[in-house]
C-alpha cells in the first residue's frame, strides 16, 4: 500500500456490531474501500456475492490456496475465509484506504504482513448484550449461536493484541470513537513526513 493509504483492520466477536459500524463507515467515508473476503460458508439472507463475500466451494478454495491467491486465510467456525491478493492490489491501485473485517487469526496475519495496519477491536458493553444481539438479528440457528457464544471469552481476550478498542454500547458514540481513531491515525507524523518537510521548507532559515 502507498504511504498515504491506510490499512484498517476491524475485528470483534459475532454480535458486537462491527458490521453495522463498517456499513456506516463505508457509506460516509468515500475514500475507504472494503476488502471482500472469500469464504466457503453458505450465503446468508440479504448477502450479495462480491459485495459482502465471494462465496466459493471447498474445492475452489483449495485451488486458490494452491495458486497462492491469498494474502492470508484461516479456519473460522468450521469454514474457511481468505483475503485475496487481487483485492489488496485493487484497492492499492485505486489509491484508497483498505478496510478489512477479519477474525483475530486473520487479523494477526494481516498485522504481521502489514506492520502499519491500524488494528481496531470492537467489544459489546457486556456479555448479555452480545447474546441478545445474536438472538435478535436472526442470522444463525440456535446451534450456531451457542457455538459462537462458547467462544466469546477466548475471542474477547484477543483485543489485547490490538492497538485500539471500541466499546459498542451506543452506536453513535462507538462510531464517533471509530472515526476519531482514523482521524488521529491520519495525523501521525510517519504518514505525513513529505507534507511536513514541504511545509518546513517554506520557513525562513
C-alpha positions as a Python dict, from the first residue, in 0.01 Angstrom:
ca = {
    (1, 'X'): (0, 0, 0),
    (2, 'X'): (112, 359, -57),
    (3, 'X'): (229, 562, 242),
    (4, 'X'): (-84, 778, 217),
    (5, 'X'): (-325, 483, 221),
    (6, 'X'): (-449, 339, 547),
    (7, 'X'): (-486, -31, 615),
    (8, 'X'): (-775, -56, 859),
    (9, 'X'): (-847, -381, 1043),
    (10, 'X'): (-1171, -424, 1236),
    (11, 'X'): (-1229, -737, 1443),
    (12, 'X'): (-1459, -846, 1723),
    (13, 'X'): (-1684, -1130, 1836),
    (14, 'X'): (-2002, -1207, 1644),
    (15, 'X'): (-2284, -979, 1755),
    (16, 'X'): (-2062, -692, 1869),
    (17, 'X'): (-2198, -466, 1594),
    (18, 'X'): (-1887, -433, 1382),
    (19, 'X'): (-2077, -495, 1057),
    (20, 'X'): (-2312, -204, 1136),
    (21, 'X'): (-2015, 21, 1210),
    (22, 'X'): (-1841, -86, 891),
    (23, 'X'): (-2150, -23, 679),
    (24, 'X'): (-2185, 328, 818),
    (25, 'X'): (-1815, 400, 771),
    (26, 'X'): (-1824, 288, 407),
    (27, 'X'): (-2133, 499, 344),
    (28, 'X'): (-1983, 814, 495),
    (29, 'X'): (-1614, 783, 403),
    (30, 'X'): (-1577, 758, 23),
    (31, 'X'): (-1201, 716, 47),
    (32, 'X'): (-1236, 380, 222),
    (33, 'X'): (-1286, 58, 25),
    (34, 'X'): (-1394, -275, 174),
    (35, 'X'): (-1169, -572, 105),
    (36, 'X'): (-1407, -853, 5),
    (37, 'X'): (-1302, -1184, 160),
    (38, 'X'): (-1350, -1527, 8),
    (39, 'X'): (-1539, -1782, 218),
    (40, 'X'): (-1664, -2139, 198),
    (41, 'X'): (-1963, -2078, 425),
    (42, 'X'): (-2315, -2055, 286),
    (43, 'X'): (-2459, -1719, 191),
    (44, 'X'): (-2694, -1566, 449),
    (45, 'X'): (-3020, -1395, 358),
    (46, 'X'): (-2950, -1049, 220),
    (47, 'X'): (-2584, -1111, 146),
    (48, 'X'): (-2458, -1037, -205),
    (49, 'X'): (-2180, -1232, -373),
    (50, 'X'): (-1889, -999, -447),
    (51, 'X'): (-2012, -730, -209),
    (52, 'X'): (-2024, -898, 133),
    (53, 'X'): (-1811, -1201, 48),
    (54, 'X'): (-1706, -1404, -251),
    (55, 'X'): (-1872, -1739, -185),
    (56, 'X'): (-1685, -2045, -315),
    (57, 'X'): (-1687, -2421, -271),
    (58, 'X'): (-1426, -2609, -70),
    (59, 'X'): (-1270, -2728, -396),
    (60, 'X'): (-1250, -2372, -532),
    (61, 'X'): (-1091, -2254, -208),
    (62, 'X'): (-835, -2536, -230),
    (63, 'X'): (-739, -2420, -581),
    (64, 'X'): (-699, -2062, -461),
    (65, 'X'): (-471, -2177, -178),
    (66, 'X'): (-267, -2385, -423),
    (67, 'X'): (-237, -2084, -653),
    (68, 'X'): (-113, -1867, -362),
    (69, 'X'): (-406, -1633, -427),
    (70, 'X'): (-445, -1525, -63),
    (71, 'X'): (-258, -1273, 147),
    (72, 'X'): (-387, -1470, 445),
    (73, 'X'): (-654, -1730, 519),
    (74, 'X'): (-791, -1907, 826),
    (75, 'X'): (-1048, -2154, 958),
    (76, 'X'): (-1336, -1985, 1142),
    (77, 'X'): (-1642, -2168, 1282),
    (78, 'X'): (-1579, -2470, 1059),
    (79, 'X'): (-1543, -2267, 740),
    (80, 'X'): (-1251, -2102, 563),
    (81, 'X'): (-1201, -1733, 497),
    (82, 'X'): (-929, -1572, 289),
    (83, 'X'): (-811, -1227, 181),
    (84, 'X'): (-735, -1229, -194),
    (85, 'X'): (-416, -1063, -315),
    (86, 'X'): (-622, -923, -603),
    (87, 'X'): (-839, -727, -358),
    (88, 'X'): (-539, -570, -185),
    (89, 'X'): (-389, -482, -525),
    (90, 'X'): (-718, -332, -650),
    (91, 'X'): (-755, -101, -352),
    (92, 'X'): (-388, -5, -368),
    (93, 'X'): (-407, 85, -738),
    (94, 'X'): (-717, 297, -675),
    (95, 'X'): (-525, 492, -408),
    (96, 'X'): (-789, 426, -144),
    (97, 'X'): (-780, 311, 217),
    (98, 'X'): (-834, -63, 261),
    (99, 'X'): (-1078, -187, 525),
    (100, 'X'): (-1057, -547, 644),
    (101, 'X'): (-1319, -726, 854),
    (102, 'X'): (-1128, -1027, 989),
    (103, 'X'): (-1135, -1256, 1288),
    (104, 'X'): (-841, -1239, 1528),
    (105, 'X'): (-645, -1513, 1347),
    (106, 'X'): (-670, -1339, 1012),
    (107, 'X'): (-612, -1008, 1186),
    (108, 'X'): (-281, -1120, 1335),
    (109, 'X'): (-174, -1249, 995),
    (110, 'X'): (-259, -914, 837),
    (111, 'X'): (-72, -720, 1108),
    (112, 'X'): (232, -938, 1053),
    (113, 'X'): (227, -881, 676),
    (114, 'X'): (149, -509, 703),
    (115, 'X'): (304, -370, 1027),
    (116, 'X'): (145, -28, 965),
    (117, 'X'): (-205, -177, 990),
    (118, 'X'): (-448, 13, 1215),
    (119, 'X'): (-598, -266, 1432),
    (120, 'X'): (-933, -188, 1596),
    (121, 'X'): (-1122, -436, 1815),
    (122, 'X'): (-1495, -389, 1875),
    (123, 'X'): (-1642, -514, 2203),
    (124, 'X'): (-2001, -523, 2334),
    (125, 'X'): (-2064, -344, 2667),
    (126, 'X'): (-2136, -679, 2835),
    (127, 'X'): (-2188, -1046, 2756),
    (128, 'X'): (-2568, -1036, 2782),
    (129, 'X'): (-2589, -756, 2524),
    (130, 'X'): (-2390, -966, 2279),
    (131, 'X'): (-2603, -1273, 2345),
    (132, 'X'): (-2921, -1076, 2286),
    (133, 'X'): (-2790, -927, 1962),
    (134, 'X'): (-2703, -1271, 1825),
    (135, 'X'): (-3055, -1395, 1901),
    (136, 'X'): (-3249, -1093, 1774),
    (137, 'X'): (-3057, -1046, 1447),
    (138, 'X'): (-3193, -1383, 1330),
    (139, 'X'): (-2900, -1475, 1106),
    (140, 'X'): (-2795, -1801, 1269),
    (141, 'X'): (-2953, -2119, 1403),
    (142, 'X'): (-2969, -2179, 1778),
    (143, 'X'): (-2686, -2430, 1742),
    (144, 'X'): (-2459, -2178, 1567),
    (145, 'X'): (-2546, -1909, 1822),
    (146, 'X'): (-2445, -2138, 2108),
    (147, 'X'): (-2125, -2225, 1923),
    (148, 'X'): (-2040, -1857, 1882),
    (149, 'X'): (-2124, -1777, 2245),
    (150, 'X'): (-1899, -2060, 2358),
    (151, 'X'): (-1603, -1882, 2201),
    (152, 'X'): (-1681, -1532, 2326),
    (153, 'X'): (-1445, -1537, 2626),
    (154, 'X'): (-1149, -1650, 2416),
    (155, 'X'): (-1237, -1411, 2132),
    (156, 'X'): (-1281, -1113, 2362),
    (157, 'X'): (-935, -1156, 2508),
    (158, 'X'): (-785, -1125, 2160),
    (159, 'X'): (-840, -749, 2195),
    (160, 'X'): (-509, -724, 2381),
    (161, 'X'): (-326, -786, 2052),
    (162, 'X'): (-489, -475, 1900),
    (163, 'X'): (-390, -108, 1926),
    (164, 'X'): (-742, 33, 1968),
    (165, 'X'): (-1067, -83, 2126),
    (166, 'X'): (-1417, 50, 2060),
    (167, 'X'): (-1693, -46, 2304),
    (168, 'X'): (-2021, -56, 2112),
    (169, 'X'): (-2277, 33, 2377),
    (170, 'X'): (-2432, 330, 2196),
    (171, 'X'): (-2390, 310, 1816),
    (172, 'X'): (-2338, 684, 1761),
    (173, 'X'): (-2075, 701, 2034),
    (174, 'X'): (-1898, 391, 1903),
    (175, 'X'): (-1898, 533, 1550),
    (176, 'X'): (-1759, 865, 1678),
    (177, 'X'): (-1481, 672, 1855),
    (178, 'X'): (-1404, 478, 1537),
    (179, 'X'): (-1378, 788, 1319),
    (180, 'X'): (-1171, 965, 1586),
    (181, 'X'): (-920, 679, 1574),
    (182, 'X'): (-891, 707, 1196),
    (183, 'X'): (-860, 1086, 1210),
    (184, 'X'): (-579, 1059, 1465),
    (185, 'X'): (-402, 791, 1261),
    (186, 'X'): (-408, 1017, 954),
    (187, 'X'): (-225, 1280, 1161),
    (188, 'X'): (64, 1053, 1260),
    (189, 'X'): (396, 1210, 1166),
    (190, 'X'): (509, 890, 999),
    (191, 'X'): (224, 924, 750),
    (192, 'X'): (290, 1292, 682),
    (193, 'X'): (668, 1325, 653),
    (194, 'X'): (667, 1453, 295),
    (195, 'X'): (394, 1706, 366),
    (196, 'X'): (569, 1824, 682),
    (197, 'X'): (902, 1851, 501),
    (198, 'X'): (738, 2063, 233),
    (199, 'X'): (589, 2296, 494),
    (200, 'X'): (920, 2332, 677),
    (201, 'X'): (1093, 2418, 352),
    (202, 'X'): (877, 2734, 335),
    (203, 'X'): (1013, 2854, 671),
    (204, 'X'): (1300, 3105, 656),
    (205, 'X'): (1630, 2956, 762),
}
